[in-house]
Amino acid sequence: MPYITDLIWLMLWAFYFVAYLYVVIVIITDLFRDHQLSGWFKALWIIALVFVPLLTALIYIIARGRGMAERAHSAAPRTVAENDDYRPAPSASPADDIAKAKELLDSGVITQGEFEALKSKALGHQFYGA
């Protein structure tokens, strides 16, 4: 029976430790997002997080919690825009995609099977609007 209680305590402490690490990561991320706070104050917050971790985390969340939410909310559209840069731009029409694939086939860059795959993909986009 003592092994079960030890396991429960271990799981409880592991949960608290992971939750604390998450809070510290959020605090450090917020520190680097805040452009109004000077570098010295950022360094002081990080040093305090190292030497008095729990108290510093609580004080930071209480004192700067509203600003944390605002900075996180303002950073979200930039993240989406950065991710959109990696998506291929939609083509004008399936006919353009097929013409480009045909040029690649004629130049020998792709095989007939790859051409057929690109062609079916282009036609699939036409019917499903993807």
Beta strands, then each sheet from edge to edge (+ up, - down):
end
